[in-house]
Amino acid sequence: MKLQDQYVKVGSVNTRYWQVGDSGSVIILLHGGGGFIELWKNNVLELAKHHRVYAFDMVGAGRSDKPDTAYTFEFMAQFTQAFMQALGIPHASLIGASAGGAVATTVAMKFPKLVDRLILVGSAGLGKEVNLLLRLPTIPILGQILSSPNQAGMKMAFKQAVYDASIITEDLVNEVYEMAMLPGAMKGILNVARSNFNIGGQRSKPIVDNLKTIQAPTLIIWGRQDPMVPVAHAQKAAEIIPNAQLEIVEACGHWGPIEHPQKFNQMVLEFLQAV
């Protein structure tokens, strides 16, 4: 199996995606804010041994187009629905990390027939409290300064997001920096932050108030030492979502699929294969 860039028009947005695997149920991977599909490279091929896997650069991110609009979780959920429609995907299991988790949750609420199973990984949107690093970019002027691409600054921020800083390699930093230097990339990242957060925290009330309406069986995966979004959000969501199970990963920060790829892949496959 090979990871190969493909493009599809979702409305007017040229959207980059990968599709791997030719049997089993469909999985769609939704990256976090500032992310792109390469961040799933330790997961896609293993999951594709059993499923048809799609990963795409969200509108405003990676190598997809970046229109000038508000990148709210609801807007990105509607874009995900349109992506599925453009590729003729009638329904799928959604795996969302960080901001992608909030998008996946919103899809499950607004378009329940599209979602077979829901997997949330260090998800945004499940409570107000978040790390100061996610709130500072919402401040005018300061946000512009913080969003200026800088490899040293990126490396420092990434190391704060994970449990074991040694996984933040030069190759990873260079890869993220290259994406951040694409035209419109940093503006898109700042847009996601300002559309969904403020200095007080996440604008999460619409999601939190409707968690009980989620129909899809749900797996919540969270790093015990996640410094970006507190594990208490996972524990509370697992109590509210009707058919949810919680897996807390030890010695893990905010980037579970990258920090513990084998464990993450195993948990996902077992959940998707469960009757």
BARO-182836 format. One record per residue (C-alpha): residue number from 1; residue in three letters; chain; x, y, z. Coordinates in pm, whole numbers. Example, Ala and Ser with C-alpha at 12.3 -4.5 7.8 and 13.67 -1.06 7.14 Angstrom:
residues 2
atom nr->1, rest->ALA, kette->A, X->1230, Y->-450, Z->780
atom nr->2, rest->SER, kette->A, X->1367, Y->-106, Z->714
end
This chain:
residues 275
atom nr->1, rest->MET, kette->A, X->0, Y->0, Z->0
atom nr->2, rest->LYS, kette->A, X->123, Y->344, Z->-92
atom nr->3, rest->LEU, kette->A, X->44, Y->690, Z->37
atom nr->4, rest->GLN, kette->A, X->-28, Y->904, Z->-267
atom nr->5, rest->ASP, kette->A, X->-167, Y->1256, Z->-286
atom nr->6, rest->GLN, kette->A, X->-502, Y->1288, Z->-461
atom nr->7, rest->TYR, kette->A, X->-725, Y->1592, Z->-501
atom nr->8, rest->VAL, kette->A, X->-1100, Y->1639, Z->-516
atom nr->9, rest->LYS, kette->A, X->-1312, Y->1952, Z->-549
atom nr->10, rest->VAL, kette->A, X->-1531, Y->1997, Z->-244
atom nr->11, rest->GLY, kette->A, X->-1750, Y->2280, Z->-362
atom nr->12, rest->SER, kette->A, X->-1491, Y->2527, Z->-488
atom nr->13, rest->VAL, kette->A, X->-1218, Y->2403, Z->-251
atom nr->14, rest->ASN, kette->A, X->-941, Y->2190, Z->-403
atom nr->15, rest->THR, kette->A, X->-887, Y->1933, Z->-129
atom nr->16, rest->ARG, kette->A, X->-590, Y->1700, Z->-84
atom nr->17, rest->TYR, kette->A, X->-650, Y->1352, Z->50
atom nr->18, rest->TRP, kette->A, X->-512, Y->1000, Z->81
atom nr->19, rest->GLN, kette->A, X->-714, Y->683, Z->28
atom nr->20, rest->VAL, kette->A, X->-559, Y->354, Z->134
atom nr->21, rest->GLY, kette->A, X->-708, Y->7, Z->170
atom nr->22, rest->ASP, kette->A, X->-962, Y->-167, Z->-49
atom nr->23, rest->SER, kette->A, X->-1175, Y->-370, Z->191
atom nr->24, rest->GLY, kette->A, X->-1361, Y->-331, Z->518
atom nr->25, rest->SER, kette->A, X->-1561, Y->-38, Z->648
atom nr->26, rest->VAL, kette->A, X->-1464, Y->323, Z->580
atom nr->27, rest->ILE, kette->A, X->-1260, Y->534, Z->825
atom nr->28, rest->ILE, kette->A, X->-1206, Y->908, Z->785
atom nr->29, rest->LEU, kette->A, X->-920, Y->1075, Z->976
atom nr->30, rest->LEU, kette->A, X->-960, Y->1439, Z->1084
atom nr->31, rest->HIS, kette->A, X->-641, Y->1616, Z->1193
atom nr->32, rest->GLY, kette->A, X->-612, Y->1891, Z->1452
atom nr->33, rest->GLY, kette->A, X->-564, Y->2265, Z->1413
atom nr->34, rest->GLY, kette->A, X->-249, Y->2343, Z->1219
atom nr->35, rest->GLY, kette->A, X->-230, Y->1979, Z->1112
atom nr->36, rest->PHE, kette->A, X->-219, Y->1795, Z->780
atom nr->37, rest->ILE, kette->A, X->-245, Y->1437, Z->661
atom nr->38, rest->GLU, kette->A, X->123, Y->1347, Z->705
atom nr->39, rest->LEU, kette->A, X->68, Y->1356, Z->1082
atom nr->40, rest->TRP, kette->A, X->-133, Y->1032, Z->1039
atom nr->41, rest->LYS, kette->A, X->145, Y->848, Z->855
atom nr->42, rest->ASN, kette->A, X->213, Y->615, Z->1152
atom nr->43, rest->ASN, kette->A, X->-153, Y->512, Z->1158
atom nr->44, rest->VAL, kette->A, X->-291, Y->506, Z->804
atom nr->45, rest->LEU, kette->A, X->-119, Y->195, Z->670
atom nr->46, rest->GLU, kette->A, X->-190, Y->-19, Z->976
atom nr->47, rest->LEU, kette->A, X->-557, Y->81, Z->982
atom nr->48, rest->ALA, kette->A, X->-577, Y->20, Z->605
atom nr->49, rest->LYS, kette->A, X->-493, Y->-348, Z->651
atom nr->50, rest->HIS, kette->A, X->-850, Y->-389, Z->775
atom nr->51, rest->HIS, kette->A, X->-1040, Y->-83, Z->652
atom nr->52, rest->ARG, kette->A, X->-1074, Y->166, Z->367
atom nr->53, rest->VAL, kette->A, X->-903, Y->470, Z->511
atom nr->54, rest->TYR, kette->A, X->-937, Y->831, Z->400
atom nr->55, rest->ALA, kette->A, X->-736, Y->1122, Z->542
atom nr->56, rest->PHE, kette->A, X->-770, Y->1475, Z->407
atom nr->57, rest->ASP, kette->A, X->-628, Y->1819, Z->464
atom nr->58, rest->MET, kette->A, X->-913, Y->2016, Z->613
atom nr->59, rest->VAL, kette->A, X->-1023, Y->2330, Z->431
atom nr->60, rest->GLY, kette->A, X->-775, Y->2602, Z->531
atom nr->61, rest->ALA, kette->A, X->-500, Y->2354, Z->619
atom nr->62, rest->GLY, kette->A, X->-216, Y->2154, Z->464
atom nr->63, rest->ARG, kette->A, X->-222, Y->2162, Z->85
atom nr->64, rest->SER, kette->A, X->-597, Y->2216, Z->54
atom nr->65, rest->ASP, kette->A, X->-733, Y->2555, Z->-53
atom nr->66, rest->LYS, kette->A, X->-768, Y->2823, Z->214
atom nr->67, rest->PRO, kette->A, X->-1072, Y->3044, Z->143
atom nr->68, rest->ASP, kette->A, X->-1122, Y->3358, Z->350
atom nr->69, rest->THR, kette->A, X->-1402, Y->3256, Z->586
atom nr->70, rest->ALA, kette->A, X->-1453, Y->3169, Z->953
atom nr->71, rest->TYR, kette->A, X->-1322, Y->2819, Z->1026
atom nr->72, rest->THR, kette->A, X->-1565, Y->2730, Z->1301
atom nr->73, rest->PHE, kette->A, X->-1609, Y->2368, Z->1406
atom nr->74, rest->GLU, kette->A, X->-1955, Y->2377, Z->1248
atom nr->75, rest->PHE, kette->A, X->-1821, Y->2507, Z->916
atom nr->76, rest->MET, kette->A, X->-1556, Y->2234, Z->911
atom nr->77, rest->ALA, kette->A, X->-1819, Y->1971, Z->999
atom nr->78, rest->GLN, kette->A, X->-2025, Y->2082, Z->701
atom nr->79, rest->PHE, kette->A, X->-1710, Y->2063, Z->489
atom nr->80, rest->THR, kette->A, X->-1651, Y->1706, Z->609
atom nr->81, rest->GLN, kette->A, X->-2006, Y->1615, Z->506
atom nr->82, rest->ALA, kette->A, X->-1942, Y->1773, Z->164
atom nr->83, rest->PHE, kette->A, X->-1610, Y->1583, Z->132
atom nr->84, rest->MET, kette->A, X->-1792, Y->1255, Z->191
atom nr->85, rest->GLN, kette->A, X->-2056, Y->1350, Z->-63
atom nr->86, rest->ALA, kette->A, X->-1794, Y->1449, Z->-322
atom nr->87, rest->LEU, kette->A, X->-1630, Y->1105, Z->-296
atom nr->88, rest->GLY, kette->A, X->-1955, Y->911, Z->-272
atom nr->89, rest->ILE, kette->A, X->-1900, Y->794, Z->87
atom nr->90, rest->PRO, kette->A, X->-2246, Y->724, Z->234
atom nr->91, rest->HIS, kette->A, X->-2126, Y->670, Z->591
atom nr->92, rest->ALA, kette->A, X->-1802, Y->616, Z->781
atom nr->93, rest->SER, kette->A, X->-1636, Y->594, Z->1120
atom nr->94, rest->LEU, kette->A, X->-1474, Y->927, Z->1207
atom nr->95, rest->ILE, kette->A, X->-1148, Y->961, Z->1399
atom nr->96, rest->GLY, kette->A, X->-1082, Y->1318, Z->1510
atom nr->97, rest->ALA, kette->A, X->-775, Y->1447, Z->1695
atom nr->98, rest->SER, kette->A, X->-777, Y->1774, Z->1890
atom nr->99, rest->ALA, kette->A, X->-973, Y->2027, Z->1680
atom nr->100, rest->GLY, kette->A, X->-1056, Y->1739, Z->1445
atom nr->101, rest->GLY, kette->A, X->-1233, Y->1575, Z->1738
atom nr->102, rest->ALA, kette->A, X->-1462, Y->1875, Z->1776
atom nr->103, rest->VAL, kette->A, X->-1532, Y->1860, Z->1402
atom nr->104, rest->ALA, kette->A, X->-1607, Y->1486, Z->1417
atom nr->105, rest->THR, kette->A, X->-1834, Y->1537, Z->1719
atom nr->106, rest->THR, kette->A, X->-2025, Y->1809, Z->1536
atom nr->107, rest->VAL, kette->A, X->-2069, Y->1583, Z->1232
atom nr->108, rest->ALA, kette->A, X->-2208, Y->1310, Z->1460
atom nr->109, rest->MET, kette->A, X->-2457, Y->1557, Z->1605
atom nr->110, rest->LYS, kette->A, X->-2565, Y->1729, Z->1283
atom nr->111, rest->PHE, kette->A, X->-2545, Y->1434, Z->1042
atom nr->112, rest->PRO, kette->A, X->-2594, Y->1122, Z->1259
atom nr->113, rest->LYS, kette->A, X->-2667, Y->891, Z->963
atom nr->114, rest->LEU, kette->A, X->-2317, Y->961, Z->825
atom nr->115, rest->VAL, kette->A, X->-2133, Y->834, Z->1133
atom nr->116, rest->ASP, kette->A, X->-2097, Y->462, Z->1207
atom nr->117, rest->ARG, kette->A, X->-1858, Y->502, Z->1500
atom nr->118, rest->LEU, kette->A, X->-1690, Y->803, Z->1657
atom nr->119, rest->ILE, kette->A, X->-1335, Y->811, Z->1795
atom nr->120, rest->LEU, kette->A, X->-1218, Y->1124, Z->1976
atom nr->121, rest->VAL, kette->A, X->-850, Y->1175, Z->2052
atom nr->122, rest->GLY, kette->A, X->-756, Y->1457, Z->2289
atom nr->123, rest->SER, kette->A, X->-1059, Y->1629, Z->2145
atom nr->124, rest->ALA, kette->A, X->-1132, Y->1998, Z->2150
atom nr->125, rest->GLY, kette->A, X->-1486, Y->2118, Z->2217
atom nr->126, rest->LEU, kette->A, X->-1562, Y->1915, Z->2529
atom nr->127, rest->GLY, kette->A, X->-1509, Y->2192, Z->2783
atom nr->128, rest->LYS, kette->A, X->-1393, Y->2550, Z->2822
atom nr->129, rest->GLU, kette->A, X->-1054, Y->2495, Z->2985
atom nr->130, rest->VAL, kette->A, X->-753, Y->2474, Z->2752
atom nr->131, rest->ASN, kette->A, X->-382, Y->2551, Z->2766
atom nr->132, rest->LEU, kette->A, X->-277, Y->2917, Z->2746
atom nr->133, rest->LEU, kette->A, X->-89, Y->2833, Z->2422
atom nr->134, rest->LEU, kette->A, X->-427, Y->2779, Z->2252
atom nr->135, rest->ARG, kette->A, X->-572, Y->3102, Z->2389
atom nr->136, rest->LEU, kette->A, X->-293, Y->3354, Z->2331
atom nr->137, rest->PRO, kette->A, X->-324, Y->3355, Z->1949
atom nr->138, rest->THR, kette->A, X->-676, Y->3496, Z->1985
atom nr->139, rest->ILE, kette->A, X->-538, Y->3825, Z->2119
atom nr->140, rest->PRO, kette->A, X->-501, Y->4090, Z->1843
atom nr->141, rest->ILE, kette->A, X->-140, Y->4173, Z->1745
atom nr->142, rest->LEU, kette->A, X->-2, Y->3911, Z->1987
atom nr->143, rest->GLY, kette->A, X->-170, Y->3645, Z->1777
atom nr->144, rest->GLN, kette->A, X->0, Y->3775, Z->1465
atom nr->145, rest->ILE, kette->A, X->339, Y->3761, Z->1637
atom nr->146, rest->LEU, kette->A, X->285, Y->3410, Z->1773
atom nr->147, rest->SER, kette->A, X->166, Y->3284, Z->1435
atom nr->148, rest->SER, kette->A, X->483, Y->3387, Z->1252
atom nr->149, rest->PRO, kette->A, X->661, Y->3065, Z->1140
atom nr->150, rest->ASN, kette->A, X->970, Y->3001, Z->1349
atom nr->151, rest->GLN, kette->A, X->1130, Y->2657, Z->1378
atom nr->152, rest->ALA, kette->A, X->1278, Y->2714, Z->1723
atom nr->153, rest->GLY, kette->A, X->946, Y->2840, Z->1858
atom nr->154, rest->MET, kette->A, X->759, Y->2551, Z->1698
atom nr->155, rest->LYS, kette->A, X->996, Y->2297, Z->1850
atom nr->156, rest->MET, kette->A, X->955, Y->2450, Z->2195
atom nr->157, rest->ALA, kette->A, X->573, Y->2452, Z->2167
atom nr->158, rest->PHE, kette->A, X->557, Y->2094, Z->2036
atom nr->159, rest->LYS, kette->A, X->774, Y->1968, Z->2321
atom nr->160, rest->GLN, kette->A, X->528, Y->2120, Z->2567
atom nr->161, rest->ALA, kette->A, X->240, Y->1929, Z->2403
atom nr->162, rest->VAL, kette->A, X->386, Y->1579, Z->2444
atom nr->163, rest->TYR, kette->A, X->494, Y->1361, Z->2735
atom nr->164, rest->ASP, kette->A, X->830, Y->1252, Z->2591
atom nr->165, rest->ALA, kette->A, X->999, Y->1545, Z->2420
atom nr->166, rest->SER, kette->A, X->1238, Y->1315, Z->2234
atom nr->167, rest->ILE, kette->A, X->968, Y->1234, Z->1978
atom nr->168, rest->ILE, kette->A, X->987, Y->1595, Z->1854
atom nr->169, rest->THR, kette->A, X->1256, Y->1532, Z->1595
atom nr->170, rest->GLU, kette->A, X->1415, Y->1779, Z->1358
atom nr->171, rest->ASP, kette->A, X->1241, Y->1600, Z->1069
atom nr->172, rest->LEU, kette->A, X->901, Y->1651, Z->1231
atom nr->173, rest->VAL, kette->A, X->967, Y->2018, Z->1302
atom nr->174, rest->ASN, kette->A, X->1093, Y->2072, Z->947
atom nr->175, rest->GLU, kette->A, X->784, Y->1902, Z->804
atom nr->176, rest->VAL, kette->A, X->548, Y->2123, Z->1005
atom nr->177, rest->TYR, kette->A, X->752, Y->2433, Z->922
atom nr->178, rest->GLU, kette->A, X->737, Y->2354, Z->550
atom nr->179, rest->MET, kette->A, X->358, Y->2331, Z->569
atom nr->180, rest->ALA, kette->A, X->339, Y->2650, Z->776
atom nr->181, rest->MET, kette->A, X->530, Y->2839, Z->506
atom nr->182, rest->LEU, kette->A, X->271, Y->2760, Z->238
atom nr->183, rest->PRO, kette->A, X->69, Y->3065, Z->125
atom nr->184, rest->GLY, kette->A, X->-217, Y->3133, Z->364
atom nr->185, rest->ALA, kette->A, X->-121, Y->2855, Z->606
atom nr->186, rest->MET, kette->A, X->-53, Y->3062, Z->917
atom nr->187, rest->LYS, kette->A, X->-354, Y->3281, Z->847
atom nr->188, rest->GLY, kette->A, X->-564, Y->2963, Z->839
atom nr->189, rest->ILE, kette->A, X->-422, Y->2839, Z->1170
atom nr->190, rest->LEU, kette->A, X->-491, Y->3175, Z->1334
atom nr->191, rest->ASN, kette->A, X->-841, Y->3169, Z->1185
atom nr->192, rest->VAL, kette->A, X->-917, Y->2830, Z->1345
atom nr->193, rest->ALA, kette->A, X->-800, Y->2958, Z->1682
atom nr->194, rest->ARG, kette->A, X->-998, Y->3282, Z->1669
atom nr->195, rest->SER, kette->A, X->-1311, Y->3112, Z->1534
atom nr->196, rest->ASN, kette->A, X->-1329, Y->2860, Z->1819
atom nr->197, rest->PHE, kette->A, X->-1138, Y->3004, Z->2116
atom nr->198, rest->ASN, kette->A, X->-1098, Y->3330, Z->2305
atom nr->199, rest->ILE, kette->A, X->-870, Y->3436, Z->2586
atom nr->200, rest->GLY, kette->A, X->-1110, Y->3273, Z->2833
atom nr->201, rest->GLY, kette->A, X->-1095, Y->2931, Z->2665
atom nr->202, rest->GLN, kette->A, X->-1297, Y->2726, Z->2417
atom nr->203, rest->ARG, kette->A, X->-1633, Y->2830, Z->2282
atom nr->204, rest->SER, kette->A, X->-1755, Y->2478, Z->2347
atom nr->205, rest->LYS, kette->A, X->-2109, Y->2522, Z->2482
atom nr->206, rest->PRO, kette->A, X->-2295, Y->2414, Z->2164
atom nr->207, rest->ILE, kette->A, X->-2103, Y->2084, Z->2160
atom nr->208, rest->VAL, kette->A, X->-2112, Y->2016, Z->2535
atom nr->209, rest->ASP, kette->A, X->-2485, Y->2086, Z->2556
atom nr->210, rest->ASN, kette->A, X->-2560, Y->1828, Z->2286
atom nr->211, rest->LEU, kette->A, X->-2324, Y->1541, Z->2372
atom nr->212, rest->LYS, kette->A, X->-2620, Y->1338, Z->2497
atom nr->213, rest->THR, kette->A, X->-2767, Y->1338, Z->2144
atom nr->214, rest->ILE, kette->A, X->-2476, Y->1143, Z->1989
atom nr->215, rest->GLN, kette->A, X->-2607, Y->814, Z->1852
atom nr->216, rest->ALA, kette->A, X->-2283, Y->654, Z->1730
atom nr->217, rest->PRO, kette->A, X->-2086, Y->420, Z->1957
atom nr->218, rest->THR, kette->A, X->-1797, Y->636, Z->2078
atom nr->219, rest->LEU, kette->A, X->-1440, Y->570, Z->2187
atom nr->220, rest->ILE, kette->A, X->-1258, Y->849, Z->2370
atom nr->221, rest->ILE, kette->A, X->-877, Y->820, Z->2377
atom nr->222, rest->TRP, kette->A, X->-682, Y->1063, Z->2594
atom nr->223, rest->GLY, kette->A, X->-328, Y->1105, Z->2719
atom nr->224, rest->ARG, kette->A, X->-312, Y->1099, Z->3097
atom nr->225, rest->GLN, kette->A, X->-59, Y->1384, Z->3088
atom nr->226, rest->ASP, kette->A, X->-226, Y->1589, Z->2811
atom nr->227, rest->PRO, kette->A, X->-116, Y->1947, Z->2890
atom nr->228, rest->MET, kette->A, X->-330, Y->2110, Z->2620
atom nr->229, rest->VAL, kette->A, X->-680, Y->1983, Z->2700
atom nr->230, rest->PRO, kette->A, X->-747, Y->1837, Z->3048
atom nr->231, rest->VAL, kette->A, X->-830, Y->1467, Z->3084
atom nr->232, rest->ALA, kette->A, X->-1129, Y->1574, Z->3294
atom nr->233, rest->HIS, kette->A, X->-1299, Y->1670, Z->2965
atom nr->234, rest->ALA, kette->A, X->-1270, Y->1309, Z->2849
atom nr->235, rest->GLN, kette->A, X->-1404, Y->1171, Z->3175
atom nr->236, rest->LYS, kette->A, X->-1704, Y->1404, Z->3171
atom nr->237, rest->ALA, kette->A, X->-1783, Y->1336, Z->2804
atom nr->238, rest->ALA, kette->A, X->-1768, Y->961, Z->2863
atom nr->239, rest->GLU, kette->A, X->-2036, Y->1001, Z->3130
atom nr->240, rest->ILE, kette->A, X->-2266, Y->1207, Z->2904
atom nr->241, rest->ILE, kette->A, X->-2236, Y->1040, Z->2561
atom nr->242, rest->PRO, kette->A, X->-2486, Y->750, Z->2570
atom nr->243, rest->ASN, kette->A, X->-2269, Y->470, Z->2429
atom nr->244, rest->ALA, kette->A, X->-1914, Y->576, Z->2511
atom nr->245, rest->GLN, kette->A, X->-1602, Y->409, Z->2641
atom nr->246, rest->LEU, kette->A, X->-1290, Y->584, Z->2767
atom nr->247, rest->GLU, kette->A, X->-928, Y->478, Z->2723
atom nr->248, rest->ILE, kette->A, X->-671, Y->685, Z->2912
atom nr->249, rest->VAL, kette->A, X->-316, Y->629, Z->2785
atom nr->250, rest->GLU, kette->A, X->-36, Y->654, Z->3039
atom nr->251, rest->ALA, kette->A, X->287, Y->846, Z->2967
atom nr->252, rest->CYS, kette->A, X->108, Y->1031, Z->2687
atom nr->253, rest->GLY, kette->A, X->45, Y->1395, Z->2610
atom nr->254, rest->HIS, kette->A, X->-174, Y->1556, Z->2345
atom nr->255, rest->TRP, kette->A, X->-49, Y->1367, Z->2036
atom nr->256, rest->GLY, kette->A, X->-154, Y->1010, Z->2108
atom nr->257, rest->PRO, kette->A, X->-144, Y->882, Z->1746
atom nr->258, rest->ILE, kette->A, X->215, Y->1009, Z->1717
atom nr->259, rest->GLU, kette->A, X->336, Y->938, Z->2072
atom nr->260, rest->HIS, kette->A, X->199, Y->581, Z->2093
atom nr->261, rest->PRO, kette->A, X->107, Y->479, Z->1737
atom nr->262, rest->GLN, kette->A, X->101, Y->102, Z->1793
atom nr->263, rest->LYS, kette->A, X->-119, Y->129, Z->2101
atom nr->264, rest->PHE, kette->A, X->-344, Y->383, Z->1929
atom nr->265, rest->ASN, kette->A, X->-384, Y->167, Z->1618
atom nr->266, rest->GLN, kette->A, X->-464, Y->-140, Z->1828
atom nr->267, rest->MET, kette->A, X->-729, Y->41, Z->2033
atom nr->268, rest->VAL, kette->A, X->-894, Y->178, Z->1720
atom nr->269, rest->LEU, kette->A, X->-898, Y->-157, Z->1540
atom nr->270, rest->GLU, kette->A, X->-1037, Y->-342, Z->1841
atom nr->271, rest->PHE, kette->A, X->-1312, Y->-82, Z->1884
atom nr->272, rest->LEU, kette->A, X->-1409, Y->-90, Z->1517
atom nr->273, rest->GLN, kette->A, X->-1414, Y->-468, Z->1508
atom nr->274, rest->ALA, kette->A, X->-1628, Y->-502, Z->1823
atom nr->275, rest->VAL, kette->A, X->-1989, Y->-604, Z->1761
end
